[in-house]
Amino acid sequence: MDISDWRKQIDELDRKLVEILNQRAKAAHEIGKLKRTAGMPIYEPDRERAVFQNVRGVNQGPLPDADLQRIFERIMDLMRKIQQEEIAPNAAEGLGSTELES
Amino acid sequence: MDISDWRKQIDELDRKLVEILNQRAKAAHEIGKLKRTAGMPIYEPDRERAVFQNVRGVNQGPLPDADLQRIFERIMDLMRKIQQEEIAPNAAEGLGSTELES
């Protein structure tokens, strides 16, 4: 395989990543709604630790755990933002409040 | 579905993410080897732009393009590191000089 073949493979992998990340965002959004109903906090350190543990547990490399963790840290930052918007849409004093009134 | 069900779904999605990210790392490693042989630079802005374009092109939401781009920026940082190690394992001495010899 030449570089162009490998890049086609990467593009295909990236399309799958986009799809899965969007599915994950939908799930985070649903959890946000349930948390709002239950009055639960967005940030749950135990759950975040469980996510990293799951990731490390299935990692067969070649990416080191620490690299995967850096990627998942960013993913979870964004997912917290999604839940923040779901739970406290007016946290920024009305910023974008209309689209969040569901 | 309750929170625990959604979390099970997230854990399953994360396992898929770990697998795909590792496949991507393997491809980046292979490209690194080919670049070394061809004396090509690691950092190729045109290719990075093409990756983001591919990501935005297939994104159907709910994640906004900007959020996906932030995740892919981190992924690509790590992939560049993998290629750096493949192309110039002793870069600590020559500080990445190989990548400039294009």
N, CA and C atoms of all chains as a GROMACS GRO file, in nm:
protein
  612
    1MET      N    1   0.084  -0.122   0.000
    1MET     CA    2   0.000   0.000   0.000
    1MET      C    3   0.087   0.126   0.000
    2ASP      N    4   0.049   0.223  -0.080
    2ASP     CA    5   0.125   0.349  -0.078
    2ASP      C    6   0.054   0.451   0.012
    3ILE      N    7   0.113   0.570   0.023
    3ILE     CA    8   0.059   0.670   0.116
    3ILE      C    9  -0.087   0.702   0.084
    4SER      N   10  -0.116   0.712  -0.044
    4SER     CA   11  -0.253   0.746  -0.083
    4SER      C   12  -0.354   0.638  -0.040
    5ASP      N   13  -0.313   0.512  -0.047
    5ASP     CA   14  -0.402   0.403  -0.001
    5ASP      C   15  -0.426   0.414   0.150
    6TRP      N   16  -0.318   0.438   0.224
    6TRP     CA   17  -0.333   0.450   0.370
    6TRP      C   18  -0.422   0.568   0.406
    7ARG      N   19  -0.408   0.676   0.326
    7ARG     CA   20  -0.492   0.794   0.357
    7ARG      C   21  -0.639   0.766   0.329
    8LYS      N   22  -0.666   0.686   0.226
    8LYS     CA   23  -0.806   0.648   0.200
    8LYS      C   24  -0.860   0.569   0.318
    9GLN      N   25  -0.773   0.484   0.373
    9GLN     CA   26  -0.815   0.404   0.489
    9GLN      C   27  -0.842   0.496   0.609
   10ILE      N   28  -0.754   0.594   0.628
   10ILE     CA   29  -0.773   0.690   0.739
   10ILE      C   30  -0.903   0.768   0.720
   11ASP      N   31  -0.930   0.811   0.597
   11ASP     CA   32  -1.055   0.886   0.572
   11ASP      C   33  -1.177   0.802   0.608
   12GLU      N   34  -1.169   0.674   0.575
   12GLU     CA   35  -1.280   0.583   0.606
   12GLU      C   36  -1.294   0.567   0.758
   13LEU      N   37  -1.181   0.552   0.828
   13LEU     CA   38  -1.184   0.541   0.974
   13LEU      C   39  -1.242   0.669   1.035
   14ASP      N   40  -1.203   0.784   0.979
   14ASP     CA   41  -1.252   0.911   1.032
   14ASP      C   42  -1.403   0.924   1.015
   15ARG      N   43  -1.455   0.874   0.905
   15ARG     CA   44  -1.601   0.878   0.887
   15ARG      C   45  -1.670   0.797   0.997
   16LYS      N   46  -1.610   0.682   1.031
   16LYS     CA   47  -1.668   0.601   1.140
   16LYS      C   48  -1.657   0.676   1.272
   17LEU      N   49  -1.541   0.741   1.295
   17LEU     CA   50  -1.524   0.816   1.420
   17LEU      C   51  -1.630   0.924   1.434
   18VAL      N   52  -1.656   0.997   1.325
   18VAL     CA   53  -1.756   1.104   1.329
   18VAL      C   54  -1.892   1.047   1.367
   19GLU      N   55  -1.925   0.933   1.309
   19GLU     CA   56  -2.056   0.873   1.336
   19GLU      C   57  -2.067   0.831   1.483
   20ILE      N   58  -1.962   0.767   1.532
   20ILE     CA   59  -1.967   0.719   1.671
   20ILE      C   60  -1.966   0.836   1.770
   21LEU      N   61  -1.886   0.938   1.740
   21LEU     CA   62  -1.881   1.054   1.829
   21LEU      C   63  -2.018   1.122   1.834
   22ASN      N   64  -2.087   1.126   1.723
   22ASN     CA   65  -2.221   1.184   1.723
   22ASN      C   66  -2.320   1.098   1.802
   23GLN      N   67  -2.306   0.966   1.791
   23GLN     CA   68  -2.391   0.879   1.873
   23GLN      C   69  -2.364   0.902   2.021
   24ARG      N   70  -2.235   0.921   2.052
   24ARG     CA   71  -2.198   0.946   2.192
   24ARG      C   72  -2.257   1.078   2.240
   25ALA      N   73  -2.255   1.178   2.153
   25ALA     CA   74  -2.311   1.309   2.189
   25ALA      C   75  -2.461   1.298   2.214
   26LYS      N   76  -2.530   1.218   2.133
   26LYS     CA   77  -2.674   1.198   2.155
   26LYS      C   78  -2.700   1.135   2.291
   27ALA      N   79  -2.619   1.036   2.326
   27ALA     CA   80  -2.634   0.969   2.456
   27ALA      C   81  -2.606   1.068   2.569
   28ALA      N   82  -2.502   1.150   2.553
   28ALA     CA   83  -2.469   1.249   2.657
   28ALA      C   84  -2.585   1.348   2.674
   29HIS      N   85  -2.647   1.383   2.563
   29HIS     CA   86  -2.761   1.474   2.566
   29HIS      C   87  -2.878   1.410   2.643
   30GLU      N   88  -2.903   1.284   2.616
   30GLU     CA   89  -3.012   1.213   2.687
   30GLU      C   90  -2.982   1.204   2.837
   31ILE      N   91  -2.857   1.176   2.869
   31ILE     CA   92  -2.818   1.170   3.011
   31ILE      C   93  -2.836   1.308   3.074
   32GLY      N   94  -2.802   1.412   2.999
   32GLY     CA   95  -2.821   1.549   3.048
   32GLY      C   96  -2.966   1.575   3.086
   33LYS      N   97  -3.058   1.529   3.000
   33LYS     CA   98  -3.201   1.549   3.028
   33LYS      C   99  -3.241   1.475   3.156
   34LEU      N  100  -3.194   1.350   3.169
   34LEU     CA  101  -3.228   1.272   3.288
   34LEU      C  102  -3.167   1.334   3.413
   35LYS      N  103  -3.045   1.387   3.399
   35LYS     CA  104  -2.981   1.453   3.515
   35LYS      C  105  -3.059   1.576   3.556
   36ARG      N  106  -3.107   1.649   3.458
   36ARG     CA  107  -3.183   1.770   3.489
   36ARG      C  108  -3.307   1.734   3.571
   37THR      N  109  -3.378   1.629   3.523
   37THR     CA  110  -3.498   1.585   3.594
   37THR      C  111  -3.466   1.541   3.737
   38ALA      N  112  -3.353   1.473   3.751
   38ALA     CA  113  -3.318   1.418   3.882
   38ALA      C  114  -3.241   1.516   3.968
   39GLY      N  115  -3.209   1.634   3.913
   39GLY     CA  116  -3.131   1.732   3.988
   39GLY      C  117  -2.990   1.684   4.019
   40MET      N  118  -2.932   1.606   3.924
   40MET     CA  119  -2.797   1.552   3.945
   40MET      C  120  -2.690   1.646   3.888
   41PRO      N  121  -2.570   1.641   3.946
   41PRO     CA  122  -2.462   1.726   3.895
   41PRO      C  123  -2.411   1.677   3.759
   42ILE      N  124  -2.355   1.771   3.681
   42ILE     CA  125  -2.299   1.734   3.550
   42ILE      C  126  -2.166   1.664   3.569
   43TYR      N  127  -2.084   1.721   3.654
   43TYR     CA  128  -1.950   1.665   3.671
   43TYR      C  129  -1.954   1.555   3.775
   44GLU      N  130  -1.921   1.434   3.731
   44GLU     CA  131  -1.921   1.320   3.823
   44GLU      C  132  -1.787   1.249   3.810
   45PRO      N  133  -1.693   1.285   3.898
   45PRO     CA  134  -1.557   1.232   3.885
   45PRO      C  135  -1.552   1.079   3.883
   46ASP      N  136  -1.640   1.014   3.958
   46ASP     CA  137  -1.638   0.867   3.960
   46ASP      C  138  -1.671   0.811   3.822
   47ARG      N  139  -1.770   0.871   3.759
   47ARG     CA  140  -1.809   0.824   3.626
   47ARG      C  141  -1.695   0.851   3.526
   48GLU      N  142  -1.630   0.966   3.537
   48GLU     CA  143  -1.522   0.997   3.443
   48GLU      C  144  -1.406   0.898   3.461
   49ARG      N  145  -1.380   0.862   3.586
   49ARG     CA  146  -1.277   0.761   3.610
   49ARG      C  147  -1.317   0.628   3.548
   50ALA      N  148  -1.446   0.594   3.558
   50ALA     CA  149  -1.494   0.467   3.501
   50ALA      C  150  -1.477   0.467   3.349
   51VAL      N  151  -1.498   0.583   3.287
   51VAL     CA  152  -1.481   0.592   3.141
   51VAL      C  153  -1.335   0.564   3.103
   52PHE      N  154  -1.242   0.628   3.174
   52PHE     CA  155  -1.100   0.607   3.143
   52PHE      C  156  -1.059   0.462   3.170
   53GLN      N  157  -1.117   0.405   3.274
   53GLN     CA  158  -1.086   0.266   3.309
   53GLN      C  159  -1.133   0.172   3.197
   54ASN      N  160  -1.253   0.198   3.148
   54ASN     CA  161  -1.307   0.120   3.036
   54ASN      C  162  -1.215   0.130   2.914
   55VAL      N  163  -1.171   0.253   2.885
   55VAL     CA  164  -1.085   0.277   2.769
   55VAL      C  165  -0.953   0.201   2.783
   56ARG      N  166  -0.891   0.214   2.900
   56ARG     CA  167  -0.763   0.144   2.921
   56ARG      C  168  -0.783  -0.008   2.917
   57GLY      N  169  -0.896  -0.052   2.970
   57GLY     CA  170  -0.922  -0.195   2.979
   57GLY      C  171  -0.931  -0.263   2.844
   58VAL      N  172  -0.979  -0.190   2.741
   58VAL     CA  173  -0.994  -0.253   2.609
   58VAL      C  174  -0.881  -0.217   2.514
   59ASN      N  175  -0.792  -0.128   2.558
   59ASN     CA  176  -0.684  -0.084   2.469
   59ASN      C  177  -0.582  -0.194   2.442
   60GLN      N  178  -0.569  -0.229   2.314
   60GLN     CA  179  -0.469  -0.329   2.278
   60GLN      C  180  -0.354  -0.265   2.199
   61GLY      N  181  -0.347  -0.132   2.198
   61GLY     CA  182  -0.239  -0.063   2.131
   61GLY      C  183  -0.260  -0.059   1.980
   62PRO      N  184  -0.170   0.006   1.906
   62PRO     CA  185  -0.041   0.059   1.950
   62PRO      C  186  -0.048   0.190   2.029
   63LEU      N  187  -0.162   0.257   2.035
   63LEU     CA  188  -0.166   0.383   2.110
   63LEU      C  189  -0.146   0.355   2.258
   64PRO      N  190  -0.055   0.427   2.322
   64PRO     CA  191  -0.041   0.412   2.467
   64PRO      C  192  -0.166   0.464   2.538
   65ASP      N  193  -0.194   0.408   2.655
   65ASP     CA  194  -0.310   0.453   2.735
   65ASP      C  195  -0.312   0.604   2.752
   66ALA      N  196  -0.193   0.662   2.776
   66ALA     CA  197  -0.188   0.806   2.803
   66ALA      C  198  -0.236   0.888   2.683
   67ASP      N  199  -0.203   0.841   2.562
   67ASP     CA  200  -0.248   0.913   2.442
   67ASP      C  201  -0.400   0.902   2.426
   68LEU      N  202  -0.451   0.781   2.447
   68LEU     CA  203  -0.596   0.763   2.440
   68LEU      C  204  -0.666   0.850   2.544
   69GLN      N  205  -0.607   0.854   2.662
   69GLN     CA  206  -0.667   0.934   2.767
   69GLN      C  207  -0.675   1.081   2.726
   70ARG      N  208  -0.571   1.131   2.658
   70ARG     CA  209  -0.572   1.272   2.614
   70ARG      C  210  -0.686   1.296   2.515
   71ILE      N  211  -0.709   1.199   2.425
   71ILE     CA  212  -0.820   1.214   2.330
   71ILE      C  213  -0.954   1.212   2.404
   72PHE      N  214  -0.967   1.118   2.497
   72PHE     CA  215  -1.094   1.108   2.570
   72PHE      C  216  -1.117   1.226   2.664
   73GLU      N  217  -1.009   1.285   2.713
   73GLU     CA  218  -1.027   1.406   2.794
   73GLU      C  219  -1.096   1.514   2.712
   74ARG      N  220  -1.051   1.528   2.587
   74ARG     CA  221  -1.113   1.630   2.502
   74ARG      C  222  -1.258   1.593   2.470
   75ILE      N  223  -1.281   1.466   2.440
   75ILE     CA  224  -1.418   1.421   2.411
   75ILE      C  225  -1.509   1.452   2.532
   76MET      N  226  -1.460   1.421   2.651
   76MET     CA  227  -1.544   1.440   2.770
   76MET      C  228  -1.564   1.587   2.804
   77ASP      N  229  -1.465   1.670   2.774
   77ASP     CA  230  -1.485   1.816   2.790
   77ASP      C  231  -1.606   1.860   2.709
   78LEU      N  232  -1.612   1.814   2.584
   78LEU     CA  233  -1.721   1.857   2.497
   78LEU      C  234  -1.855   1.798   2.541
   79MET      N  235  -1.850   1.675   2.591
   79MET     CA  236  -1.975   1.612   2.636
   79MET      C  237  -2.029   1.682   2.761
   80ARG      N  238  -1.939   1.726   2.848
   80ARG     CA  239  -1.982   1.804   2.965
   80ARG      C  240  -2.049   1.933   2.920
   81LYS      N  241  -1.993   1.992   2.815
   81LYS     CA  242  -2.052   2.116   2.762
   81LYS      C  243  -2.195   2.090   2.713
   82ILE      N  244  -2.213   1.976   2.644
   82ILE     CA  245  -2.347   1.939   2.596
   82ILE      C  246  -2.444   1.926   2.714
   83GLN      N  247  -2.399   1.859   2.821
   83GLN     CA  248  -2.487   1.841   2.937
   83GLN      C  249  -2.511   1.973   3.008
   84GLN      N  250  -2.409   2.057   3.010
   84GLN     CA  251  -2.424   2.189   3.071
   84GLN      C  252  -2.534   2.266   3.000
   85GLU      N  253  -2.534   2.259   2.868
   85GLU     CA  254  -2.637   2.330   2.790
   85GLU      C  255  -2.774   2.270   2.816
   86GLU      N  256  -2.778   2.139   2.838
   86GLU     CA  257  -2.906   2.072   2.864
   86GLU      C  258  -2.959   2.106   3.002
   87ILE      N  259  -2.868   2.106   3.100
   87ILE     CA  260  -2.911   2.124   3.239
   87ILE      C  261  -2.929   2.270   3.277
   88ALA      N  262  -2.836   2.353   3.235
   88ALA     CA  263  -2.840   2.493   3.276
   88ALA      C  264  -2.826   2.584   3.155
   89PRO      N  265  -2.928   2.584   3.069
   89PRO     CA  266  -2.919   2.659   2.944
   89PRO      C  267  -2.904   2.809   2.965
   90ASN      N  268  -2.945   2.857   3.082
   90ASN     CA  269  -2.937   3.002   3.104
   90ASN      C  270  -2.817   3.042   3.188
   91ALA      N  271  -2.724   2.948   3.196
   91ALA     CA  272  -2.607   2.973   3.281
   91ALA      C  273  -2.532   3.098   3.236
   92ALA      N  274  -2.536   3.127   3.106
   92ALA     CA  275  -2.463   3.243   3.055
   92ALA      C  276  -2.558   3.360   3.035
   93GLU      N  277  -2.660   3.370   3.123
   93GLU     CA  278  -2.757   3.481   3.119
   93GLU      C  279  -2.822   3.496   2.981
   94GLY      N  280  -2.890   3.389   2.939
   94GLY     CA  281  -2.969   3.402   2.819
   94GLY      C  282  -2.894   3.373   2.689
   95LEU      N  283  -2.765   3.358   2.696
   95LEU     CA  284  -2.689   3.328   2.574
   95LEU      C  285  -2.740   3.201   2.508
   96GLY      N  286  -2.806   3.217   2.396
   96GLY     CA  287  -2.857   3.101   2.322
   96GLY      C  288  -2.970   3.030   2.392
   97SER      N  289  -3.044   3.103   2.475
   97SER     CA  290  -3.145   3.036   2.556
   97SER      C  291  -3.259   2.979   2.469
   98THR      N  292  -3.293   3.047   2.359
   98THR     CA  293  -3.410   3.005   2.281
   98THR      C  294  -3.394   2.862   2.229
   99GLU      N  295  -3.277   2.830   2.177
   99GLU     CA  296  -3.263   2.698   2.116
   99GLU      C  297  -3.263   2.589   2.222
  100LEU      N  298  -3.252   2.625   2.348
  100LEU     CA  299  -3.242   2.523   2.451
  100LEU      C  300  -3.372   2.503   2.528
  101GLU      N  301  -3.473   2.584   2.498
  101GLU     CA  302  -3.599   2.570   2.568
  101GLU      C  303  -3.682   2.456   2.509
  102SER      N  304  -3.648   2.335   2.544
  102SER     CA  305  -3.724   2.223   2.489
  102SER      C  306  -3.804   2.155   2.598
  103MET      N  307  -3.509   0.442   2.860
  103MET     CA  308  -3.373   0.411   2.907
  103MET      C  309  -3.333   0.501   3.022
  104ASP      N  310  -3.272   0.443   3.127
  104ASP     CA  311  -3.226   0.529   3.237
  104ASP      C  312  -3.076   0.560   3.218
  105ILE      N  313  -3.023   0.638   3.313
  105ILE     CA  314  -2.884   0.683   3.298
  105ILE      C  315  -2.788   0.564   3.283
  106SER      N  316  -2.814   0.461   3.361
  106SER     CA  317  -2.724   0.346   3.357
  106SER      C  318  -2.727   0.277   3.219
  107ASP      N  319  -2.844   0.273   3.155
  107ASP     CA  320  -2.852   0.215   3.020
  107ASP      C  321  -2.773   0.300   2.920
  108TRP      N  322  -2.790   0.432   2.928
  108TRP     CA  323  -2.717   0.520   2.837
  108TRP      C  324  -2.567   0.506   2.857
  109ARG      N  325  -2.528   0.488   2.984
  109ARG     CA  326  -2.384   0.476   3.010
  109ARG      C  327  -2.328   0.346   2.953
  110LYS      N  328  -2.410   0.240   2.958
  110LYS     CA  329  -2.366   0.115   2.896
  110LYS      C  330  -2.345   0.136   2.746
  111GLN      N  331  -2.436   0.214   2.687
  111GLN     CA  332  -2.423   0.241   2.544
  111GLN      C  333  -2.296   0.322   2.516
  112ILE      N  334  -2.270   0.422   2.604
  112ILE     CA  335  -2.148   0.502   2.587
  112ILE      C  336  -2.022   0.414   2.600
  113ASP      N  337  -2.024   0.324   2.697
  113ASP     CA  338  -1.906   0.237   2.714
  113ASP      C  339  -1.883   0.153   2.589
  114GLU      N  340  -1.991   0.108   2.530
  114GLU     CA  341  -1.980   0.028   2.407
  114GLU      C  342  -1.925   0.114   2.292
  115LEU      N  343  -1.975   0.237   2.281
  115LEU     CA  344  -1.924   0.328   2.178
  115LEU      C  345  -1.776   0.358   2.201
  116ASP      N  346  -1.738   0.374   2.326
  116ASP     CA  347  -1.598   0.403   2.356
  116ASP      C  348  -1.506   0.287   2.318
  117ARG      N  349  -1.556   0.165   2.337
  117ARG     CA  350  -1.474   0.050   2.296
  117ARG      C  351  -1.450   0.053   2.145
  118LYS      N  352  -1.554   0.093   2.071
  118LYS     CA  353  -1.536   0.105   1.925
  118LYS      C  354  -1.439   0.217   1.891
  119LEU      N  355  -1.451   0.329   1.965
  119LEU     CA  356  -1.360   0.442   1.940
  119LEU      C  357  -1.214   0.400   1.961
  120VAL      N  358  -1.190   0.326   2.069
  120VAL     CA  359  -1.053   0.282   2.100
  120VAL      C  360  -1.001   0.195   1.985
  121GLU      N  361  -1.084   0.107   1.934
  121GLU     CA  362  -1.041   0.018   1.827
  121GLU      C  363  -1.008   0.097   1.699
  122ILE      N  364  -1.095   0.190   1.666
  122ILE     CA  365  -1.074   0.267   1.542
  122ILE      C  366  -0.954   0.360   1.556
  123LEU      N  367  -0.939   0.421   1.674
  123LEU     CA  368  -0.823   0.510   1.695
  123LEU      C  369  -0.693   0.431   1.684
  124ASN      N  370  -0.693   0.309   1.732
  124ASN     CA  371  -0.572   0.227   1.719
  124ASN      C  372  -0.547   0.188   1.573
  125GLN      N  373  -0.653   0.161   1.499
  125GLN     CA  374  -0.635   0.133   1.355
  125GLN      C  375  -0.578   0.256   1.285
  126ARG      N  376  -0.626   0.374   1.326
  126ARG     CA  377  -0.576   0.497   1.267
  126ARG      C  378  -0.428   0.518   1.300
  127ALA      N  379  -0.392   0.483   1.423
  127ALA     CA  380  -0.252   0.497   1.465
  127ALA      C  381  -0.162   0.403   1.384
  128LYS      N  382  -0.212   0.282   1.356
  128LYS     CA  383  -0.133   0.189   1.274
  128LYS      C  384  -0.112   0.245   1.135
  129ALA      N  385  -0.217   0.303   1.078
  129ALA     CA  386  -0.206   0.362   0.944
  129ALA      C  387  -0.108   0.480   0.946
  130ALA      N  388  -0.116   0.562   1.051
  130ALA     CA  389  -0.023   0.677   1.062
  130ALA      C  390   0.121   0.627   1.072
  131HIS      N  391   0.140   0.518   1.142
  131HIS     CA  392   0.272   0.458   1.157
  131HIS      C  393   0.324   0.411   1.021
  132GLU      N  394   0.238   0.346   0.944
  132GLU     CA  395   0.279   0.299   0.810
  132GLU      C  396   0.313   0.416   0.719
  133ILE      N  397   0.232   0.522   0.728
  133ILE     CA  398   0.260   0.641   0.647
  133ILE      C  399   0.394   0.701   0.690
  134GLY      N  400   0.420   0.699   0.820
  134GLY     CA  401   0.547   0.750   0.872
  134GLY      C  402   0.666   0.675   0.809
  135LYS      N  403   0.652   0.542   0.799
  135LYS     CA  404   0.760   0.462   0.740
  135LYS      C  405   0.781   0.501   0.593
  136LEU      N  406   0.670   0.515   0.521
  136LEU     CA  407   0.679   0.551   0.378
  136LEU      C  408   0.737   0.691   0.361
  137LYS      N  409   0.699   0.782   0.453
  137LYS     CA  410   0.754   0.918   0.445
  137LYS      C  411   0.904   0.919   0.469
  138ARG      N  412   0.946   0.834   0.563
  138ARG     CA  413   1.090   0.827   0.594
  138ARG      C  414   1.165   0.783   0.469
  139THR      N  415   1.114   0.678   0.403
  139THR     CA  416   1.178   0.627   0.282
  139THR      C  417   1.183   0.735   0.174
  140ALA      N  418   1.073   0.811   0.162
  140ALA     CA  419   1.063   0.909   0.054
  140ALA      C  420   1.121   1.045   0.094
  141GLY      N  421   1.167   1.058   0.220
  141GLY     CA  422   1.221   1.186   0.265
  141GLY      C  423   1.116   1.296   0.268
  142MET      N  424   0.992   1.256   0.300
  142MET     CA  425   0.883   1.355   0.302
  142MET      C  426   0.865   1.416   0.441
  143PRO      N  427   0.811   1.539   0.446
  143PRO     CA  428   0.790   1.603   0.577
  143PRO      C  429   0.673   1.539   0.653
  144ILE      N  430   0.678   1.549   0.786
  144ILE     CA  431   0.570   1.495   0.869
  144ILE      C  432   0.448   1.588   0.861
  145TYR      N  433   0.475   1.714   0.874
  145TYR     CA  434   0.364   1.810   0.879
  145TYR      C  435   0.326   1.851   0.737
  146GLU      N  436   0.205   1.819   0.698
  146GLU     CA  437   0.158   1.853   0.564
  146GLU      C  438   0.024   1.924   0.578
  147PRO      N  439   0.029   2.057   0.580
  147PRO     CA  440  -0.094   2.134   0.605
  147PRO      C  441  -0.206   2.102   0.507
  148ASP      N  442  -0.174   2.074   0.381
  148ASP     CA  443  -0.280   2.043   0.284
  148ASP      C  444  -0.353   1.915   0.324
  149ARG      N  445  -0.277   1.816   0.367
  149ARG     CA  446  -0.340   1.691   0.408
  149ARG      C  447  -0.424   1.712   0.534
  150GLU      N  448  -0.375   1.792   0.627
  150GLU     CA  449  -0.453   1.816   0.749
  150GLU      C  450  -0.584   1.887   0.715
  151ARG      N  451  -0.576   1.980   0.622
  151ARG     CA  452  -0.700   2.047   0.579
  151ARG      C  453  -0.797   1.947   0.517
  152ALA      N  454  -0.742   1.854   0.439
  152ALA     CA  455  -0.827   1.753   0.374
  152ALA      C  456  -0.896   1.664   0.479
  153VAL      N  457  -0.824   1.635   0.586
  153VAL     CA  458  -0.884   1.553   0.694
  153VAL      C  459  -1.002   1.627   0.756
  154PHE      N  460  -0.984   1.754   0.788
  154PHE     CA  461  -1.094   1.831   0.849
  154PHE      C  462  -1.212   1.844   0.752
  155GLN      N  463  -1.179   1.860   0.624
  155GLN     CA  464  -1.283   1.873   0.523
  155GLN      C  465  -1.366   1.743   0.516
  156ASN      N  466  -1.297   1.631   0.520
  156ASN     CA  467  -1.364   1.501   0.518
  156ASN      C  468  -1.458   1.489   0.640
  157VAL      N  469  -1.405   1.529   0.755
  157VAL     CA  470  -1.482   1.520   0.880
  157VAL      C  471  -1.608   1.607   0.870
  158ARG      N  472  -1.591   1.731   0.828
  158ARG     CA  473  -1.707   1.821   0.818
  158ARG      C  474  -1.806   1.770   0.712
  159GLY      N  475  -1.751   1.712   0.606
  159GLY     CA  476  -1.835   1.666   0.495
  159GLY      C  477  -1.930   1.554   0.534
  160VAL      N  478  -1.890   1.472   0.630
  160VAL     CA  479  -1.976   1.359   0.668
  160VAL      C  480  -2.054   1.386   0.797
  161ASN      N  481  -2.025   1.499   0.862
  161ASN     CA  482  -2.090   1.526   0.990
  161ASN      C  483  -2.239   1.556   0.973
  162GLN      N  484  -2.321   1.476   1.039
  162GLN     CA  485  -2.466   1.500   1.035
  162GLN      C  486  -2.517   1.546   1.171
  163GLY      N  487  -2.425   1.579   1.262
  163GLY     CA  488  -2.465   1.629   1.393
  163GLY      C  489  -2.508   1.518   1.487
  164PRO      N  490  -2.543   1.546   1.610
  164PRO     CA  491  -2.562   1.681   1.666
  164PRO      C  492  -2.433   1.758   1.699
  165LEU      N  493  -2.318   1.694   1.696
  165LEU     CA  494  -2.196   1.769   1.729
  165LEU      C  495  -2.170   1.875   1.621
  166PRO      N  496  -2.146   1.999   1.663
  166PRO     CA  497  -2.110   2.100   1.564
  166PRO      C  498  -1.972   2.071   1.505
  167ASP      N  499  -1.951   2.114   1.380
  167ASP     CA  500  -1.822   2.093   1.314
  167ASP      C  501  -1.704   2.138   1.402
  168ALA      N  502  -1.723   2.252   1.471
  168ALA     CA  503  -1.613   2.308   1.550
  168ALA      C  504  -1.572   2.212   1.663
  169ASP      N  505  -1.670   2.145   1.723
  169ASP     CA  506  -1.640   2.050   1.831
  169ASP      C  507  -1.565   1.929   1.775
  170LEU      N  508  -1.614   1.878   1.662
  170LEU     CA  509  -1.546   1.765   1.600
  170LEU      C  510  -1.403   1.804   1.563
  171GLN      N  511  -1.389   1.925   1.513
  171GLN     CA  512  -1.254   1.968   1.474
  171GLN      C  513  -1.160   1.970   1.595
  172ARG      N  514  -1.213   2.012   1.710
  172ARG     CA  515  -1.128   2.014   1.831
  172ARG      C  516  -1.083   1.872   1.868
  173ILE      N  517  -1.173   1.775   1.853
  173ILE     CA  518  -1.134   1.636   1.882
  173ILE      C  519  -1.029   1.589   1.781
  174PHE      N  520  -1.054   1.619   1.655
  174PHE     CA  521  -0.959   1.573   1.552
  174PHE      C  522  -0.824   1.646   1.559
  175GLU      N  523  -0.825   1.768   1.609
  175GLU     CA  524  -0.697   1.838   1.628
  175GLU      C  525  -0.611   1.759   1.727
  176ARG      N  526  -0.676   1.712   1.834
  176ARG     CA  527  -0.599   1.636   1.933
  176ARG      C  528  -0.553   1.502   1.873
  177ILE      N  529  -0.642   1.436   1.800
  177ILE     CA  530  -0.605   1.309   1.736
  177ILE      C  531  -0.485   1.330   1.644
  178MET      N  532  -0.489   1.436   1.564
  178MET     CA  533  -0.381   1.458   1.468
  178MET      C  534  -0.250   1.499   1.535
  179ASP      N  535  -0.260   1.571   1.647
  179ASP     CA  536  -0.138   1.601   1.725
  179ASP      C  537  -0.067   1.471   1.760
  180LEU      N  538  -0.146   1.374   1.808
  180LEU     CA  539  -0.086   1.248   1.852
  180LEU      C  540  -0.034   1.168   1.734
  181MET      N  541  -0.102   1.176   1.622
  181MET     CA  542  -0.058   1.101   1.504
  181MET      C  543   0.073   1.160   1.448
  182ARG      N  544   0.085   1.292   1.457
  182ARG     CA  545   0.212   1.355   1.415
  182ARG      C  546   0.325   1.307   1.505
  183LYS      N  547   0.294   1.291   1.632
  183LYS     CA  548   0.396   1.244   1.726
  183LYS      C  549   0.441   1.102   1.687
  184ILE      N  550   0.344   1.019   1.648
  184ILE     CA  551   0.377   0.882   1.605
  184ILE      C  552   0.469   0.886   1.483
  185GLN      N  553   0.437   0.974   1.387
  185GLN     CA  554   0.520   0.981   1.266
  185GLN      C  555   0.657   1.041   1.298
  186GLN      N  556   0.657   1.134   1.392
  186GLN     CA  557   0.786   1.193   1.433
  186GLN      C  558   0.876   1.083   1.489
  187GLU      N  559   0.817   0.995   1.570
  187GLU     CA  560   0.896   0.887   1.630
  187GLU      C  561   0.943   0.789   1.522
  188GLU      N  562   0.859   0.770   1.421
  188GLU     CA  563   0.896   0.678   1.313
  188GLU      C  564   1.005   0.737   1.225
  189ILE      N  565   0.993   0.865   1.195
  189ILE     CA  566   1.086   0.928   1.101
  189ILE      C  567   1.214   0.972   1.168
  190ALA      N  568   1.202   1.029   1.287
  190ALA     CA  569   1.320   1.085   1.353
  190ALA      C  570   1.321   1.046   1.499
  191PRO      N  571   1.346   0.916   1.525
  191PRO     CA  572   1.341   0.869   1.665
  191PRO      C  573   1.439   0.942   1.756
  192ASN      N  574   1.545   1.000   1.696
  192ASN     CA  575   1.642   1.070   1.780
  192ASN      C  576   1.626   1.221   1.770
  193ALA      N  577   1.503   1.261   1.742
  193ALA     CA  578   1.477   1.403   1.718
  193ALA      C  579   1.515   1.489   1.838
  194ALA      N  580   1.521   1.427   1.956
  194ALA     CA  581   1.557   1.504   2.075
  194ALA      C  582   1.695   1.569   2.056
  195GLU      N  583   1.782   1.501   1.976
  195GLU     CA  584   1.914   1.561   1.949
  195GLU      C  585   1.902   1.667   1.840
  196GLY      N  586   1.839   1.629   1.729
  196GLY     CA  587   1.836   1.719   1.614
  196GLY      C  588   1.710   1.802   1.604
  197LEU      N  589   1.628   1.796   1.707
  197LEU     CA  590   1.499   1.868   1.711
  197LEU      C  591   1.424   1.870   1.578
  198GLY      N  592   1.383   1.750   1.537
  198GLY     CA  593   1.293   1.740   1.422
  198GLY      C  594   1.349   1.791   1.291
  199SER      N  595   1.483   1.789   1.276
  199SER     CA  596   1.539   1.848   1.155
  199SER      C  597   1.493   1.776   1.028
  200THR      N  598   1.469   1.643   1.040
  200THR     CA  599   1.430   1.565   0.923
  200THR      C  600   1.305   1.621   0.857
  201GLU      N  601   1.211   1.668   0.943
  201GLU     CA  602   1.084   1.712   0.885
  201GLU      C  603   1.103   1.836   0.800
  202LEU      N  604   1.215   1.899   0.812
  202LEU     CA  605   1.236   2.021   0.735
  202LEU      C  606   1.312   1.995   0.605
  203GLU      N  607   1.364   1.871   0.595
  203GLU     CA  608   1.439   1.838   0.473
  203GLU      C  609   1.344   1.787   0.365
  204SER      N  610   1.264   1.870   0.310
  204SER     CA  611   1.170   1.820   0.208
  204SER      C  612   1.206   1.878   0.072
   0.00000   0.00000   0.00000
